[in-house]
Amino acid sequence: MSRDGSVDLDLGGETYRFRLAIGDLEALQEETGVGAAEHLHRLYVGESACFRHLRAILRTGLIGGGMAVPAAHAVARGLDERPLVSLMAAASLVVAAALEGADDEPMPHRASKDHGPPLPDGKMPFRTFYEAAAAMQLPNADMRAMSLWQFAAYVAGWNRAQNPDEPDPLSDQEEVALWEFLISSPEAQI
């Protein structure tokens, strides 16, 4: 996995670069009607995954990874002859790379603002990306070219610049430790 959301995978004896930036995730969601997290879940549990979606994930990932559109379509047409399990594994890794980012560094802290109820089928609310980009005066094309990790880092940096004196939020471990202390501390008992 990488900060730019790319992953290099072998597909039928050739190594290809796959990447799903924000714009690619949006296009994939529009084509399949399913969000990236839901695709990953379906591939992981092996239910409701369909070949049309596998092809769309891999084709979109190839285009996002820099392959010309006609070449990506040609590779996608050749997927019919590949074993389904290997395609599911490849598609899982492509989506996971897009959602996870760098192995050595966690996703930058995301704002916890409530943006309404979750969308069906794991769809992502892309409106919030456009709203954040507008607030930061980030051109839409630049935002759409970023990986989720890159965009989250951009937002975190922008937020820090707006409020330089605001303390960093608690990490997950610090929050758990605080709750454990509060629960076990006799002074904290109500």
Helices and strands as residue ranges (DSSP letters): E 6-11, E 14-19, H 22-32, H 36-45, H 51-64, H 69-77, G 78-81, H 84-100, G 120-122, H 126-135, H 140-145, H 148-162, H 172-184, G 186-188
